[in-house]
Amino acid sequence: MKLFQVRKGQFVYYKNELHRVYSVKPMYKQSVHLMRLRDLTQHLSSAAEVEKYQPKELDSFIFNKNVYTLSKDRKAEDGDFILITNPTPDYLDHYSLNEIEVVATVENKGVITNKTNGIRHNEYLLMVPGRHEHSNPIEYQDFQNLDESSLNDQSDAILGMLPTIGDVYKINDHDSLMEAMVVAIKGNTIFLGGGLELPLEEIMNTEKWEFLYNLLDK
């Protein structure tokens, strides 16, 4: 892509992985500043190194260690993640293309997010936890011809989704605000603060638990 075609908010592929453009600074050689969606790490690239992708319904991808599928099947509810694909902000709102926000309140015409943005229902796609059986995985641009480095990256992505000590998780229950940190791991048993013990498959179930951050990254 040429630099003038790169815009803040675009989804792009860089080194075969899905990223979001969060800034474009033409005065620098590596002018495109990216956020890799699967782990929210930041990367620098040139316009020639990225290729634009337009997200659509039933696309699925890894966002911050969790898998989501984009959907129009229902309106968002409190606590849901949304991807803003058709932004038309009012003068009091501050959001842009392909921002991901959390719904705080649902109203008839739209939602209010945790960033106090008012977003109409036709401006977003709902991010449903998990990978729908008919979804189109988009975290990699080319799944068929992955080279060795990409395969290593794919393994890293899977490993990066596994719990580590210091990870803080929130239970996906609209009636509960409970958060807990991973304090120990033994085999397939995950020990959380407060004396909770969970099997690995349960905490990896994004319909039950949501990864928030790692305390060591703070």
C-alpha positions as CSV (number, residue, x, y, z in Angstrom):
1,M,0.0,0.0,0.0
2,K,1.1,3.6,-0.6
3,L,1.3,5.8,2.4
4,F,-1.5,8.0,1.4
5,Q,-3.8,5.0,1.3
6,V,-3.0,3.9,4.9
7,R,-5.5,5.4,7.5
8,K,-5.8,5.2,11.2
9,G,-8.1,2.3,12.2
10,Q,-7.6,0.1,9.2
11,F,-7.2,-3.6,9.7
12,V,-4.0,-4.7,7.8
13,Y,-1.9,-7.7,7.5
14,Y,1.8,-7.3,8.5
15,K,4.1,-10.3,8.5
16,N,1.1,-12.4,7.8
17,E,-0.8,-11.4,11.0
18,L,-3.8,-9.2,11.5
19,H,-3.0,-5.7,13.0
20,R,-4.9,-2.4,13.4
21,V,-3.3,0.9,12.4
22,Y,-3.3,3.2,15.4
23,S,-1.2,6.0,13.9
24,V,0.4,7.1,10.7
25,K,3.4,9.4,10.9
26,P,4.7,10.4,7.4
27,M,7.9,12.0,8.7
28,Y,9.4,8.6,9.8
29,K,10.8,5.9,7.6
30,Q,8.7,3.3,9.4
31,S,5.6,5.5,9.3
32,V,2.8,3.1,10.1
33,H,2.3,2.3,13.8
34,L,0.4,-1.0,14.3
35,M,-1.2,-3.0,17.1
36,R,-1.2,-6.7,16.7
37,L,-4.7,-7.9,17.6
38,R,-3.9,-11.2,19.2
39,D,-1.7,-9.8,22.0
40,L,-2.0,-6.0,21.7
41,T,1.7,-5.6,21.1
42,Q,2.9,-2.6,19.1
43,H,4.9,-2.7,15.9
44,L,6.3,-0.3,13.3
45,S,6.2,-0.8,9.6
46,S,6.3,1.0,6.3
47,A,3.3,1.3,4.0
48,A,4.8,-1.1,1.5
49,E,4.8,-3.9,4.2
50,V,1.1,-3.9,5.0
51,E,-2.0,-5.0,3.1
52,K,-5.5,-3.7,4.0
53,Y,-8.3,-6.0,5.1
54,Q,-12.0,-5.0,5.6
55,P,-13.6,-7.0,8.4
56,K,-17.0,-8.4,7.9
57,E,-19.7,-10.5,9.5
58,L,-18.6,-14.0,10.4
59,D,-14.9,-13.2,10.4
60,S,-13.2,-14.6,13.5
61,F,-9.9,-13.6,15.0
62,I,-7.9,-13.6,18.2
63,F,-8.1,-10.4,20.2
64,N,-6.1,-10.1,23.4
65,K,-5.7,-13.9,23.7
66,N,-9.4,-14.6,23.2
67,V,-11.2,-15.7,20.0
68,Y,-14.2,-13.8,18.8
69,T,-16.6,-14.0,15.8
70,L,-18.1,-10.9,14.3
71,S,-21.9,-11.1,14.2
72,K,-25.1,-9.2,13.4
73,D,-27.4,-11.8,14.9
74,R,-28.3,-9.7,17.9
75,K,-27.8,-6.3,19.4
76,A,-25.0,-5.8,21.9
77,E,-25.7,-6.3,25.6
78,D,-23.9,-4.9,28.7
79,G,-20.4,-6.2,28.9
80,D,-20.1,-7.2,25.2
81,F,-17.2,-6.2,23.0
82,I,-18.1,-4.4,19.8
83,L,-16.0,-3.6,16.7
84,I,-17.0,-0.2,15.2
85,T,-17.1,-0.7,11.5
86,N,-19.3,2.2,10.4
87,P,-18.3,5.1,12.6
88,T,-20.5,8.3,12.4
89,P,-19.7,10.0,15.8
90,D,-21.5,13.1,17.0
91,Y,-19.3,16.0,18.1
92,L,-19.3,14.9,21.7
93,D,-18.1,11.4,20.8
94,H,-14.6,10.3,20.3
95,Y,-14.3,7.0,18.4
96,S,-13.0,6.0,15.0
97,L,-12.9,3.1,12.5
98,N,-12.4,-0.4,13.8
99,E,-12.0,0.6,17.5
100,I,-13.0,-2.1,19.9
101,E,-15.0,-1.0,22.9
102,V,-17.0,-2.5,25.8
103,V,-20.7,-1.9,26.1
104,A,-21.7,-0.3,29.4
105,T,-25.4,0.5,28.7
106,V,-27.8,-0.5,26.0
107,E,-30.5,2.0,24.7
108,N,-33.1,1.7,22.0
109,K,-31.1,3.3,19.2
110,G,-27.6,2.2,20.3
111,V,-25.2,1.6,23.1
112,I,-23.1,3.7,25.5
113,T,-19.6,2.2,25.9
114,N,-17.1,2.2,28.8
115,K,-15.5,5.2,27.1
116,T,-18.8,7.1,27.3
117,N,-19.3,7.0,23.5
118,G,-22.8,6.8,22.1
119,I,-22.7,4.3,19.2
120,R,-25.8,3.4,17.1
121,H,-26.6,-0.2,16.4
122,N,-25.8,0.1,12.7
123,E,-22.3,1.3,13.5
124,Y,-20.8,-1.8,14.9
125,L,-20.4,-5.6,14.6
126,L,-20.8,-7.6,17.8
127,M,-17.8,-9.6,18.9
128,V,-19.2,-13.0,20.1
129,P,-16.8,-15.1,22.2
130,G,-15.6,-18.2,20.5
131,R,-15.2,-19.3,16.8
132,H,-18.5,-19.9,15.0
133,E,-18.5,-23.1,13.0
134,H,-19.2,-21.2,9.8
135,S,-16.7,-18.4,10.6
136,N,-13.9,-17.2,8.4
137,P,-10.6,-17.1,10.4
138,I,-8.7,-14.0,9.6
139,E,-5.8,-13.8,12.1
140,Y,-3.5,-15.0,9.3
141,Q,-3.5,-13.7,5.8
142,D,-2.3,-17.0,4.3
143,F,-3.1,-20.2,6.1
144,Q,-2.2,-22.5,3.2
145,N,1.4,-21.5,2.6
146,L,2.7,-20.6,6.0
147,D,6.5,-20.6,6.1
148,E,8.5,-21.9,9.0
149,S,8.6,-18.5,10.8
150,S,4.8,-18.1,10.4
151,L,4.3,-21.6,11.8
152,N,6.4,-20.6,14.8
153,D,4.3,-17.4,15.1
154,Q,1.2,-19.6,15.0
155,S,2.6,-21.8,17.8
156,D,3.4,-18.7,19.8
157,A,-0.1,-17.4,19.3
158,I,-1.5,-20.6,20.7
159,L,1.0,-20.6,23.6
160,G,0.2,-16.9,24.2
161,M,-3.4,-17.8,24.8
162,L,-2.5,-20.2,27.6
163,P,-2.8,-18.8,31.2
164,T,0.4,-17.7,32.9
165,I,1.1,-16.5,36.4
166,G,0.0,-12.9,36.9
167,D,-2.8,-13.2,34.3
168,V,-6.0,-11.5,35.6
169,Y,-9.3,-12.9,34.4
170,K,-12.9,-11.7,34.7
171,I,-15.8,-14.1,35.0
172,N,-18.2,-13.6,32.1
173,D,-21.3,-13.2,34.2
174,H,-23.3,-10.0,33.9
175,D,-24.4,-10.3,37.5
176,S,-20.8,-10.6,38.8
177,L,-17.8,-8.3,38.7
178,M,-15.4,-10.9,40.0
179,E,-11.8,-10.8,38.8
180,A,-9.1,-13.2,39.9
181,M,-5.4,-13.6,39.2
182,V,-3.5,-16.8,38.3
183,V,-1.2,-17.5,41.2
184,A,0.0,-21.0,40.3
185,I,-0.3,-23.6,37.6
186,K,0.1,-27.3,38.1
187,G,-0.4,-29.5,35.1
188,N,-3.8,-28.7,33.7
189,T,-5.0,-27.2,37.0
190,I,-5.1,-23.4,37.3
191,F,-5.0,-21.8,40.8
192,L,-6.6,-18.4,41.1
193,G,-6.4,-15.9,44.0
194,G,-9.1,-16.5,46.6
195,G,-8.6,-20.3,46.6
196,L,-10.2,-21.0,43.3
197,E,-9.0,-24.1,41.3
198,L,-10.1,-24.5,37.7
199,P,-9.2,-27.0,35.0
200,L,-7.4,-25.5,32.0
201,E,-10.2,-26.1,29.6
202,E,-12.6,-24.1,31.8
203,I,-10.6,-20.9,32.0
204,M,-9.8,-21.1,28.3
205,N,-13.6,-21.1,27.6
206,T,-14.2,-17.5,26.5
207,E,-17.9,-17.8,27.2
208,K,-17.0,-18.3,30.9
209,W,-13.8,-16.3,31.5
210,E,-12.3,-13.2,29.8
211,F,-8.6,-12.4,30.0
212,L,-8.0,-8.8,31.0
213,Y,-4.2,-8.3,31.4
214,N,-1.1,-9.6,33.0
215,L,-0.1,-7.9,36.2
216,L,3.6,-8.0,35.2
217,D,2.8,-5.9,32.1
218,K,1.4,-3.1,34.2
